[in-house]
Amino acid sequence: MRAKLSIFLFLLLAATSLAQTSATLPKIRAVTAFIQLDRNSYRVQINETLIKLRQAKAAFEQGGYEVQSIRITTQPFPHYVRGLSKEQALAFFRDYDALARKENFDASIGPAMLSPSDDSAPAELLAEILSSTTGLEGNIVVGAEDGVRWNAVRSAARLMKYVEAHTTHSLGNFNFAATAMLPPHAPFYPGSYHDDGGGEFAVGMQSANVVAAAFASAADPTAAGKALETALGDQARKVEEIARQIEAKTGWKYMGLDLSPAPLKDVSIGAAIESLTHARFGSSGTMTAVATITSVLRSLPVLHAGYSGLMLPILEDSRLAQRWSEGKLSVDDMLAYSAVCGTGLDTIPLPGDTSQEQLEKMIGDMATLAVKLHKPLSARLLPVADKKPGDRTEFDDPFLVNATLQPLP
């Protein structure tokens, strides 16, 4: 009997240890490859890229990390559909979308407008691409070293209104972002792009659980920062070590790690922050907690990519969606936190009567802040057709939480 009890206690302790480890181990949200797509041989290219991506996925899994998605980002799509009619281009992207769904990878076709002199016609094409496919993602660069690009801002807002009206539950805007000051080779979508010859990869982490564990017993922001630096720094070094091994094995150039602690529904960055402040997200102390996380992320000695700042996506985080539904958060609140954190206005649900002019102002404010502070931000705004303040969104997506729409000021 005593021997059986000892075995039982051993197994119980082992199971408890394993559960604690998995609770504080981050996931890999994305392993993203960057390629120079050739329209005439793209199926062969994609197949070759997927072989290496799956090798990378296996390497991370062997290291103990769950990989949620593998992704492929191309050069800006106007470069490889040049010479096609609109109908031919749309047919190509429907085929590419079908291939991505069949092979289970996420696909970004890059920016419709990347340079300050770019014409707005590709933005209009991107609106139709997003409305006629389900898996492709794209973006428009609305701010860079040369300042805010107001023609691109208007094009992005016009695209959002078109996609709102032409996709089920207006979900298509989830696959689009207006970006400012975001460098190439960001692994997170939909802002991802590259502007070189490809043959590279980057990694994005999902580590809101690591933040939550570090903050759970911290007495103040200083202690919280130290605990997070230890916990996340250790994991970041291990992930980067595996990435370097992948670089050596595949021949791809490793472009860095986006440390932004992406949440996913109940794995909530909002709840982690509330555990530190002992108050609802948006109360006094939230700004300090946000700045604490971002400061730690930027101090970690790894090769950084993308945003590498705190992500606060309203509809990807159950606690943030709850606070939004309660009317405790606003667009201006999220812009204010963006001044000291990462990604800007992310998955913001909006009433369907939000005008193009109002969207332009929100996108413009984000771009102005990004340019002024010289930091990467984006706007992923989700106006919902035929929905008004007080109505609830009806998105059917594994990454999204539904929320109650709030009036705009």
FINUDREN-420236 format. One record per residue: residue in one letter; x, y, z of N, C-alpha, C in turn. Coordinates in steps of 0.001 Angstrom, whole numbers, plus 500000, padded with zeros to 6 digits. Atoms other than C-alpha are relative to their C-alpha. Layout:
BEGIN
AXYZXYZXYZ/...
//
This chain:
BEGIN
M500830498791500000500000500000500000500862501255500000/R499136498832499896502800502387500964500709500253498651/A499334499855501296504572501692497627499060500611498964/K500983499460500936501385502375495654499748501476500260/L500225498601499651500863505609497563501167500861499528/S498817499254500434504442506703496785499977500230498496/I500097499868501459503939506009493086498943501037499624/F501076499044500272500654507941493161500471501433500236/L499513498658499685502317510941494838501020500473498975/F499005499648501024505187510841492345499315500451498707/L500713499653501230502788510858489396499248501311500143/L500723498763499768500748513626490967500935501205499927/L499024498905500028503810515807491487500522500235498590/A499522499859501379505013515107487961498965500696499129/A501079499379500774501634516027486487499861501475500354/T500096498608499564501522519210488574501130500828499409/S498854499301500567505012520171487435499826500243498505/L500229499862501438504100519538483787498956501065499715/A501050499001500195500931521638484109500534501400500251/Q499434498691499704502868524492485686500935500452498884/T499086499659501090505499524326482956499240500443498766/S500765499646501195502923524376480135499257501310500179/A500716498751499751501103527244481818500890501218499809/T499082498876500116504230529426481676500872499919498747/L499249500128501238505661528198478361499243500731498887/P500714499316501079504844530550475472499791499073498811/K500161500687501274503554529318472152500657500839498914/I499552499283501183504912530245468759498760500302499176/R501189499642500788502084532173467101500270499846498510/A499743500009501442503814532363463721501466499755499690/V498716500081500675506812531142461783499729500472498575/T500352499331501249506764533417458757501178500017499039/A498986499990501052508737532906455542499732501163499049/F500103498890500953509449535747453115500603499542498675/I499559500496501298509666534851449441499707501024498907/Q500234499188501194509889536583446072499183499141499040/L500897500879500748506882535102444296500108500232498494/D500062499974501462506988534282440587498650499406499603/R501363500436500305503435534056439293499984498750499120/N500007501106500951504407531554436613500449498669500609/S499537501245499382505985529032438992499702499985501500/Y500218499787498566504421529939442300499648498713500740/R500359501233499298503058526469443092501253499213500411/V498736500659499661506555524988442978500686500752501132/Q499397499179498944507862527893445073499335499760501354/I500732500190498749505140527453447668500296498624500586/N499708501354499525505769523724447881501388499930500632/E498640500001499451509504524268448423500053500764501321/T500030499199498774508792526929451044499332499243501133/L500712500752498973506345524705452891500856498866500573/I499106501044499488508948521929453159500879500581501106/K499133499378499000511244524311455031499208500503501199/L500830499540498889508436525823457097499608498850500916/R500381501154499175507355522388458251501207499434500746/Q498793500363499262510948521582459149500194500927501197/A499881499026498912511015524784461210498982499719501094/K501049500317499033507726523891462879500399498787500844/A499584501208499284509055520447463780501140500301500971/A498873499653499125512227521985465241499510500700501269/F500540499326498814510252524273467544499213499025500875/E500769500977499224507945521431468567500924499042500743/Q499032500862499334510929519243469346500611500715501213/G499499499206498882512110522074471592498965500254501078/G501039499882498992508805521944473479498988501092499759/Y500889498876500273506962524829471804498909499613499001/E501101500187500948503530524539470206500040501105498958/V500006499027501103503445526250466800498576500106499467/Q501397499831500399500070527721465936499813500171498502/S500200499775501433500649528742462326501338500131499294/I498894499705500906503111528738459459499466500957498943/R500480498903500833502949531728457143500988500300498878/I499172499607501138504233532945453793499617501424499591/T500188498614500417504652536632452956500763500242498708/T499371499699501288505375537758449400500412501469499928/Q499771498595500312506704540973447943498639500662499707/P501288499348500277503975543626447301499332499413498751/F500676500731501068501379541914445123499901500742498674/P500043499350501313501180544680442454501184499635499116/H498820500345500784504673543554441386499795498723499196/Y500093501267500722503595540061440384498658499773499313/V501210500102500837500153540718438894500016501065498908/R499869498977501048501438543489436636499760499370498632/G500317500503501336500067543017433139498732499176499928/L501262500752499980496979541049434236498813500961500044/S501243499251499819493448542346433905499514499797501432/K500540500164498645491469542778437111499418498608500175/E500619501315499903489546539586436383501057498907500085/Q498931500987499945492753537633435763500703500018501357/A499356499876498689494336538971438961499135499377501089/L500902500571498999491274538046441016499966498474499895/A499985501463500189491266534551439494501281499400500569/F498735500485499449494937534145440412499934499934501523/F500020499973498545494326535162444014498968499036500583/R500919501045499531491312532871444339500692498642499985/D499243501256500055493576530007443238501024499940501136/Y498997499963498931496271531100445691499342499792501363/D500750500171498759493709531316448487499619498532500199/A500368501423499914492504527780447715501221499151500350/L498776500733499691496101526533447805500387500175501468/A499658499741498598496702528201451184499097499214500943/R500923500762499153493587526576452650500302498502499926/K499705501423500170494500523177451201501263499606500768/E498709500326499389498073523302452531500133500524501426/N500065499556498605497106524943455824501132500965500373/F499091498921499635499303528036455749499283501336499831/D500541498654500127498503531733456194500809500751498960/A499343499359501133499285533944453221499779501507500017/S500074498548500165500079537646453090500519500357498617/I499585499566501337500262539269449666500625501393500044/G499248498768499851501934542373451078499192501259499775/P500691498710500102501119546067450627499465500294498602/A500518499449501248498893547512447950500705501312499673/M499293498729500160500701550823448510501158499992500991/L498805500052499166504280550765449820500801501291499933/S499209498788500203505981553845448354499108501234499998/P500840498786499938504794557458448740499378500383498670/S500519499633501319504252557765444987499051498967499417/D500836501073500530502168554602444618498582500473499701/D501371499708500399498854554875442807499026499242500891/S501003500628499131495637553995444661499273498836499337/A500724501084500689494397551521442018500246498630500646/P499813501298499334496051548501443723499230499869501311/A500804500054498776494228549443446937498572499595499682/E501349500385500418490944549131445091499966498524499620/L499922501425500319492065545747443764500085499172501275/L499882500734498737493055544651447282498640499889500688/A501345500061499412489538545515448486499201498851499403/E500732501094500652488118543090445933500622498645500308/I499326501256499652490744540429446696499537499527501381/L500404500362498637489895540504450410498529499621500074/S501434500284499997486199540385449582499648498716499267/S500295501212500774486478537360447291500844498803500430/T499225501106499434488897535229449354499766499977501507/T500208500105498553488895534036452954501298499961500796/G498771500199499251492545533449453844501124500961499685/L498919499102500376494633536082452081499960501281500836/E499901498795499190495877539116454013500877501023499292/G499242498938500642497231542483452910499968501268500808/N499875498765499240498010546005453996500282501181499103/I499611498752500666498658549606453025500893500759500968/V499099499213499170501593551645454346499552501460499957/V500562498643499945500177554985455510500924501001500686/G499054499098499362503195556438457303501387499393500032/A498617500491500018506984556172457047500924501177500297/E499025498963499688510153558247457349499646501338499357/D500378498768500699508707560747454873498754500647500592/G501163499406499345505691561355457133498719499228499736/V501306500612500228501975560572457029499633500148498526/R500364499999501417500792559637453539498479500047499902/W501442499810499885497307561068453375499228499352498863/N500681500716501080496464559578449980499828498533500370/A500085501392499556497228556145451424498992499850501140/V500994500014498913495165556969454533498591499939499422/R501334499989500623492163557761452340499718498670499306/S500181501288500690492700554600450282499694498884500992/A500234501031498985492837552464453443498582500095500549/A501358499821499477489597553941454789498956499580498968/R500935500382501066487869553491451443499945498478499868/L499957501466500047489019549853451355499184499395501139/M500729500543498848487621549237454859498494500063499791/K501443499877500226484192550519453876499533499017498927/Y500381500950501038484159548372450735499944498581500575/V499941501358499442485194545213452600498900499796501037/E501124500071499056482667545961455349498720499594499290/A501257500224500714479889545911452763499991498711499190/H499932501116500944481121542916450768500495498691500602/T499621501273499381482074540232453328499013499642501114/T500956500485499007479971538111455678500344500543501382/H499814499371498690479511539907459009501136501021499997/S498924499007500157482116542381457649501331499479500523/L498806500598499406484828539950458750501264500223499178/G498832499868500870487101540664455782501027500997500489/N499036499009499513488668543671457513500944499443501055/F499069500660499090490245541271460019501309499677499288/N498833500372500793492673540450457180500716501197499394/F499388498789500559493713544064456529500479500919501110/A499511498988499067495804546672458321500605501163499229/A499236498833500420496952550199457664501178500112500960/T498822500022499143500529550369458953500817501277499839/A499108498844500031502967553136459833501276499666500751/M498679500186499387506695552904460593500305498528500326/L499733501423499766506528549097460554501091499541499035/P498939500438500906509803547682459196499617498716499272/P500256501285500684509867544805456704500376498826500887/H499694501277499338510042541177457874499343499860501370/A500785500242498795507450541443460640499259498676499828/P500658501304500154506089537927461318498495500035500211/F501431499944499708502651539037462546499222500593498827/Y500897499541501055499772539564460128498948500944500585/P499879499894501454498204541459458448501005501046499511/G499077498956500426500956544121458427501272499504499350/S498745500577500473503705541746457291500279500316498528/Y499581499803501396505691542561454141501520499859499930/H498557499878500188509181542484452661500248500720498690/D499683499189501173510960544525450020501355499610499410/D498717500455500539513951542402449025499806498675499273/G500074501211500804514735539076447383499409498793500678/G500589501128499292513225536835450071501062499019500489/G499099501001499438514745533627451409500293500249501462/E499829499598498605514202534721455015498826499492500834/F501120500326499125512062533964458053500120500774501308/A500065499354498687510979535540461331498989499249500844/V500811500758499050509182534286464428499218500974500880/G500830499221499089506298535726466457499523499132501145/M500355500774498809505515534607470011498603500348500507/Q501252499786499272502246534204471898500310499744501477/S499463500174498649503296534857475475499236500778501061/A500785499326498963500471536578477347499987499188501290/N499980500845498798500544533589479715501271500194500820/V498742499743499295504181534329480566499903501307500782/V500224498724499308503244537927481418499112499783501218/A500927500253498893500364536679483575500705499322501163/A499286500710498936502617534303485504500982500921500710/A499033499085499398505245537007486067499326501041500875/F500702498938499270502656539526487275499196499469501181/A500958500564499042500648537132489447500333500338501443/S499634499775498599502631537656492649500895501212500187/A499131498828499914504484540894491896499368501071500877/A500517498997499056504158543567494569499844501359499363/D500046498683500628504748546542492260500562499882498589/P499513500075501381505704547412488659501477499656499880/T498571500327500068509427547193489408500225498498500154/A499884501447499797509120543656490758499406499249498812/A500632500645501151506793542764487880500932500011498800/G499072499900501118509317544005485343501161499034500128/K498881500921499782512140542001486878499575498552499791/A500499501374500171510035538834487019499761499689498531/L500269500214501419508973539276483376501302499909499216/E498712500033500694512536539979482250500655498634500153/T499411501324499769513695536725483822499248498925499218/A500803501069500612510812534573482559500007500075498481/L500099499872501452510429535966479040501384499989499354/G498651500002500549514143536508478558500521498596499808/D499564501386500105514844532856479205499355499316498809/Q500713500627501113512182531740476729500436500582498661/A499586499367501255513237534270474087501357499467499539/R498682500536500358516822533013474198499892498573499461/K500170501376500459515678529412473812499378499959498606/V500639499944501321513388530291470881501005500456498948/E499033499501500977516167532249469191501083498957499699/E499017501064500231518613529372469648499478498996498987/I500599500918500976516210527092467784499935500654498632/A500076499278501271515706529767465108501352500010499296/R498662500011500599519466529912464560500332498615499434/Q499801501350500517519519526134464137499235499805498692/I500801500064501236516736526434461550500707500749498884/E499254499211500983518751529137459773501120499178499388/A498874500804500485521755526816459539499533498824499147/K500466501199500702519691523850458349499329500333498666/T500784499687501196517457525577455778500713500932499030/G499375498998500849519766528280454458499238501307499955/W500733498739499890517110530899455167500709500941500979/K499450499017499069518271534104456831498979500292501095/Y500865499708498854516806534589460310499934501515500192/M500185498554499945515336538121460502499598500504501379/G500252499545498647514404538176464167498736499432500614/L501088500489499162511852537538466876499124501176500405/D500945498991499518508752539643467461499515499547501366/L500277500382498618508417539530471235498633500442500496/S501317499517499574504974541144471321499207498849500622/P500688501122499331503086539005473883498554499885499537/A501337500100500587500131538222471655499072499191500897/P500989500776499254497023537157473571499178499126499062/L500974500750500785494439534658472397498825499653500899/K501232500201499253490980534881473912500258499965501503/D499867500055498546491180533631477521501451500050500478/V498593499744499665494979533762477437500197501497499804/S500300498577500144494512537439478123501089500900500562/I499064498995499503497012540264478357499266501008500881/G500793499101499165494212542421479767499859499478501416/A500123500599498671493681540012482654501333500023500734/A498675499952499375497448539874483279500275501381500576/I499789498627499525497585543655483594499108500295501200/E500896499779498856494576543690485908500508499302501258/S499458500691498818496324541176488172501101500810500659/L498951499143499444499145543690488604499420501275500608/T500547498717499529497060546863488982498912499822501045/H501136500271499107494252545200491005498835500952499709/A501081499126500453491838547313488971499681499621498559/R500378500337501364489984547037485679500955500666499013/F499173499431501060491944547636482502499393501335499568/G500462498652500323491715551333481688500021500923501198/S499914499196498785491924552482485305501415500552500154/S498668499491499684494833554443486743500923498839500329/G499033501088499840497926552262486744500157499176498744/T499911500781501235497179550706483363501161500480499139/M498920499455500821499590553037481555501361499536500515/T498729500453499415502389552101483969500247498529499691/A499855501428500294501747548379483496500352499775498530/V499739500101501436501695548792479702501451500384499698/A498628499543500225504969550738479773501012499022500572/T499104500975499381506545548156482089500242498826499061/I499870501137500917505853545316479655500846500385498788/T499287499573501202507096547272476642501473500225500281/S498603499757499629510284548333478439500779498692500092/V499336501300499892511108544718479239500225499394498617/L499895500600501329510412543546475691501168500591499228/R498971499341500796512751546104474194501396499839500581/S498696500157499370515539545348476656500602498616499787/L499508501378500094515825541636475890501025499872498876/P498891500038500958519092540822474075499852498915498938/V500179500881501148517726539005471033499837500885498770/L500209499254501240517367540022467385498505500308499872/H501403499599500000514119542005467292499465500151498578/A500687499828501280511624542001464422498614500566500268/G501391499556499924508266543617463755499751501068501042/Y500407499014499004506521545501466549500838499887501285/S499312500245498722508212543922469591499533500967501079/G500624499186498967505822545845471815498712499334500437/L501212500613499458502706545110473796498856500046498994/M501186500073500859499714543943471722498743500114500849/L501281499841499311496275545095472846498855499887498991/P501069500185500989493887543616470244498662499749500703/I501248500050499235490386544242471589499270498669499814/L500833501182500251488641541310469908500773498683499997/E499252501244499848491473538786470326500269499680501463/D499716500112498573491485539157474111498679500100500760/S501322500040499367488470538149476211499805501115501029/R500158498955498996489145540654479018499899501378499357/L500098498719500690489737543565476654498642500132499312/A501322499968500624486567542640474743498916500275501036/Q500958499751498915484678542601478046500007501473500392/R499921498585499610485947546064479008499462500904498897/W500562499217501107485075547360475544498476499922500041/S501461500173499953481563545926475829499366500786501141/E500489499228498855481184547658479198500096501502499775/G499832498571500281482047550982477588501136500633500780/K498897499494499178485220551307479679501227500384499178/L498878499682500875487544551706476690499496500699498749/S500351499281501224487562553918473603501172499973499035/V498927499897500988489564554454470428501105500905500519/D498983499081499483491334557402472053500786499389501144/D499263500708498940492215555270475100501071499099499394/M499053500938500592493840552678472876501137500734499294/L498931499189500581495753555392471010500967500484501080/A499144499535498906497015556733474328500942498898500462/Y499129501104499596498319553305475360501011499668498911/S499074500264501102499886552974471904501245500870500082/A498838499123499851502194555843472838501120499315500773/V498971500673499204503993553497475248500009498493499769/C499994501442500243503189550052473833500219499706498536/G499585500560501269503138548208470562499215500293498757/T500537500197501347500617547801467853498955500997499529/G500946499001500481498140550691467743498563499616500212/L501442500266499919494426550279467032499738498633499374/D500022501367500516494014546530466721498675499316500304/T501307500674499952490741544668466031498996500807500812/I500952499092499343488587547621467087498631499840499339/P501328500141500600484851546867466550499299501350499936/L500625498700500206482915549818465131498608499843499402/P501335500051500613479285550544464221500077500119498484/G500012499989501452478344550115460591499855501363499381/D500153498666500568477495553777460143501243500866500206/T498739499267499938481096554779460859500375500417498580/S499779499498501352481884556982457871501448499819499567/Q498634500057500516484908556833455622500828501134500607/E499275498865499417485876560269456959500432499695501438/Q499630500355498629485807558982460547501126498971500021/L498913500977500083487965556001459573501309500683499628/E498798499267500385490412558364457873500619500705501204/K499481499280498836490720560374461090500670499047500990/M499396500981499100491394557267463196501330499490499451/I498770500478500626493959555937460740501055501105500016/G499077498871500006495511559392460455500588500276501370/D499478499813498639495804559745464238501048498937500330/M499031501071499758497537556356464424501304500289499278/A498802499744500792499945557284461624500772501206500531/T499347498816499436500661560706463144500786499628501249/L499327500435498778501518559081466473501238499157499670/A498876500863500383503747556477464799501165500811499461/V498955499171500593505661559066462799500633500898501060/K499495499103498959505961561457465753500914499264500965/L499218500765499022507283558757468102501005499058499347/H499089500855500768509163556899465362499909498555500482/K500224501363499539507623553555466313498948499335499125/P500971500684500861505644550882464424498627499891500654/L501390500132499566501859551060464786499154499614498795/S500911500346501090498893549878462757498563500246500432/A501434499865499734495133550236462488499282498855499291/R500853501071500524492939547165462048498621500266500567/L501310499520499557489443548608462278498916499147499361/L501024500944500459486316546452461974498603500614500084/P501388499539500046483191548445461092499092498868499528/V500876501131500273480237546041460974498708500499499365/A501167499534500758477528546584458361498702499711500754/D501354500125499446473978547152459658499974499812501518/K499956500079498543475128547126463295500146501409500573/K499958498682499362474632550090465620500496499858501444/P499570500088498600475889550986469116498984499243500852/G500863500858499184474502548500471620499807498623499412/D500068501319500633474456545664469073501289499224500276/R498831500856499782476830542730469402500518499478498668/T499424500559501221479237541581466727499675498508499905/E500314501406500233478660538154465195501114499337499186/F498870500589500714482140537192464017500115498514500325/D499809501444499838482706533482463481501432499690499594/D498581500182500291486470533177463741500687499479501255/P499376500598498807488649531062466054500899500959500767/F499109499061499326490838534062466883499255501170500640/L500731498811499575488048536532467725498967499730501079/V501077499960498999485818537268470720498994501028499513/N500998499006500373482547539057470068499808501020501130/A500127498912499026481794542356471770498850500914499608/T501072499018500220479152545077472117500581501271499389/L499524498792500669479583548029469781499701501231500844/Q500112498772499234480110551439471349499867501190499037/P500107498812500855479186554873469961501332500711499884/L498819499169500149481922557046468552499707501397500520/P500237498640499483482397560501470111499656500959498873/
//
